[in-house]
Amino acid sequence: TNLYGPRDNFAIEGSHVLPALIRKFVDAERESSKTVELWGDGSPLREFLHVEDVARAVVLASTEYDDALHLNIGSGDEITIKNLALMIAELSGFKGEVLWDMSRPNGTQRKVLDSSRIKSLGWTPKISLKEGIRSTIDWYREAVASGMARL
């Protein structure tokens, strides 16, 4: 799954999709840009999990799981990159147009985990994607203003 949250790497080159999108949209909103350009057509599906939810899962697994089989930790919820981008644009206050550069690659079409083992221990994610993105945007804005963001 794709993890995200405060203290992530927000560099355009080398970061994961969600923090890169947050940076693009927050920066575009701050600079009053009219467009944000993204790669591909936005159709790939991804699963996202806030770092606080994965931390809770790891703590639970350390006390409740004693098996040689691996544990996947994921939300089980998928979203297209396009819908993710539109959500981040809305939450960041970006009012411009999203342009899709279809000459650039989409990446793997689908990435989702089977998290049934960790969920059988009673774990479920507590932070919704929208809530997590909103708090991560707030953190990013504060970190940029104070010089603490990894750019």
Number of C-alpha atoms within 10 A of each C-alpha: 19 16 18 22 20 20 15 20 19 22 16 15 9 10 15 16 17 23 25 18 23 24 22 22 29 21 17 20 19 12 10 12 14 12 15 19 12 19 15 18 17 20 16 17 19 21 20 22 23 24 18 17 19 19 12 15 22 17 10 15 16 10 8 12 15 8 7 6 8 9 18 16 23 25 25 17 13 17 16 17 23 18 13 22 22 17 15 24 23 13 19 23 13 24 15 15 13 17 13 15 14 12 9 11 11 16 12 10 11 13 13 17 16 14 17 15 16 21 17 9 13 11 19 18 18 14 15 14 20 13 13 20 24 19 15 21 22 15 18 24 20 13 15 14 10 9 10 13 18 13 15
